[in-house]
Amino acid sequence: MGMKKALETLAKQVPNKTKALTSGFSESVTTKNNVISTQDLRIDLHKDPKNENQAIAKVHANTQATDQGVKDFIKTGNKGSGSHSGTHKVIATIKIDQANFNAADLEQKILNAA
């Protein structure tokens, strides 16, 4: 995908955002937007309806991205996804265990999204 540097920058933020990534969802909340955000990418966290201890981290592109690989992804990624165009295009979907959170594991999965 050519966005390795943008993914590295995002992954480096994981240790600083452990609390945001592991705090549970209130009953009425199903999504936490911009749990981690950089110039190029962001992670939105979605409640796993099947397991209250798990969440789904979705890596998205930001419209203000300066990384050429991210810009290219915004233009061409997820073709044919209808309502999920532009910055709603998902670069990676990563399941995380909020009860037994492993920051290094999430960082590696982010880096492997390229």
C-alpha positions in Angstrom: 0.0 0.0 0.0 3.0 2.4 0.3 1.9 3.9 3.7 4.5 2.3 5.9 5.7 5.5 7.5 2.1 6.6 8.3 1.4 3.2 9.9 4.6 3.4 11.9 3.6 6.8 13.3 0.2 5.5 14.2 1.6 2.4 15.9 4.0 4.5 18.0 1.0 6.1 19.6 -0.5 2.8 21.0 1.5 2.7 24.3 0.3 6.3 25.1 -3.3 5.4 24.4 -3.7 2.2 26.4 -6.4 3.7 28.7 -8.5 4.9 25.8 -8.1 1.5 24.0 -9.0 -0.6 27.1 -11.8 1.4 28.7 -15.1 -0.3 28.2 -18.1 1.0 26.3 -21.1 2.3 28.1 -24.4 0.5 27.3 -25.5 3.1 24.8 -22.1 3.7 23.0 -21.0 1.4 20.2 -18.2 3.4 18.7 -15.4 5.6 19.9 -14.0 7.8 17.2 -10.4 9.0 16.9 -9.1 6.9 19.8 -5.7 7.4 18.2 -5.2 10.0 15.5 -2.3 11.2 13.5 -2.0 13.6 10.5 -2.6 10.7 8.1 -4.5 7.9 10.0 -6.9 7.3 12.8 -8.2 4.4 14.8 -11.9 4.2 15.6 -12.9 1.6 18.2 -16.1 -0.4 17.8 -17.8 -2.5 20.4 -17.8 -6.2 19.8 -21.5 -7.2 20.2 -20.5 -10.8 20.8 -17.9 -10.2 23.5 -17.9 -7.3 26.0 -14.2 -7.7 26.6 -13.3 -7.3 23.0 -13.4 -4.4 20.6 -12.7 -3.9 16.9 -10.1 -1.3 16.0 -10.5 0.1 12.5 -7.7 2.0 10.9 -9.0 4.8 8.6 -7.4 7.4 6.4 -7.7 11.1 7.3 -8.7 13.6 4.7 -5.8 15.9 5.7 -3.3 13.2 5.0 0.1 14.2 3.7 1.5 10.7 3.2 1.2 9.8 -0.5 0.4 6.2 0.1 -2.6 7.3 2.3 -3.7 9.8 -0.3 -3.5 7.1 -3.0 -5.6 4.8 -0.7 -8.3 7.4 -0.3 -8.5 7.7 -4.1 -8.4 4.0 -4.9 -8.9 1.8 -1.8 -12.1 -0.2 -1.1 -13.5 0.3 -4.5 -17.3 -0.2 -4.8 -17.9 0.2 -1.1 -20.8 2.6 -1.7 -21.4 4.7 1.5 -18.0 3.9 2.9 -16.0 6.1 0.6 -13.2 8.6 1.2 -12.1 8.6 4.8 -14.5 5.8 5.8 -12.4 3.4 3.8 -10.9 0.8 6.2 -7.2 0.2 5.9 -7.2 -2.5 8.6 -9.7 -4.2 11.0 -8.0 -5.5 14.2 -9.7 -7.3 17.0 -8.3 -6.4 20.4 -8.9 -7.9 23.8 -9.6 -5.0 26.2 -9.4 -7.2 29.3 -5.9 -8.6 28.4 -4.6 -5.8 26.3 -1.2 -6.3 24.6 0.1 -3.0 23.2 3.0 -4.6 21.4 0.6 -7.0 19.6 -1.6 -4.1 18.4 1.4 -2.1 17.3 2.6 -5.1 15.2 -0.8 -5.6 13.6 -0.9 -2.0 12.7 2.6 -2.2 11.1 1.5 -5.4 9.2 -1.5 -3.6 7.7 0.7 -2.2 4.9 
